[in-house]
Amino acid sequence: MRLLLASGVSLTLTFAGCLTIEEMAPPVGPEFLRTRTKNDVALSVLERGREVYLADCTRCHSVEPISRYSKNHWHTIIERMGPLSKLDESRTAALQAYVLAAHTVLAIETANERHQRMSNGLPLPQRNE
């Protein structure tokens, strides 16, 4: 299993333009607390969701950067792929919670980086779309 995960990780690094796993699927940390509402899930559920993302989703394909798709698109992807991956309801819910929270964390980081660059008079990076 670890060999398979390592193979998927190395292929991902090749195809994703040298992004690290942490950049594509950030580990759950203190910054995730900012994404929570009073009805939100525990950090342990988000950690489980990341584990599902890195282990179960990579059984068939490489890790996709969370920021690649919108939150709505991720919801659709998980709804469609969860049953194909034979994820039970709790694993699917953990995955969904992690991806949505990670998406928010990455958006905050991007906004902070843009603000920092602008504050320092540096040009913003060009988007390749």
Secondary structure, DSSP 8 states (H G I E B T S, - for coil): -HHHHHHHHHHHHHHTTS--HHHHS----GGGGGG--TT---HHHHHHHHHHHHHTGGGTS----GGGS-HHHHHHHHHHHHHHTT--HHHHHHHHHHHHHHHHHHHHHHHHHHHHHHHTT--------
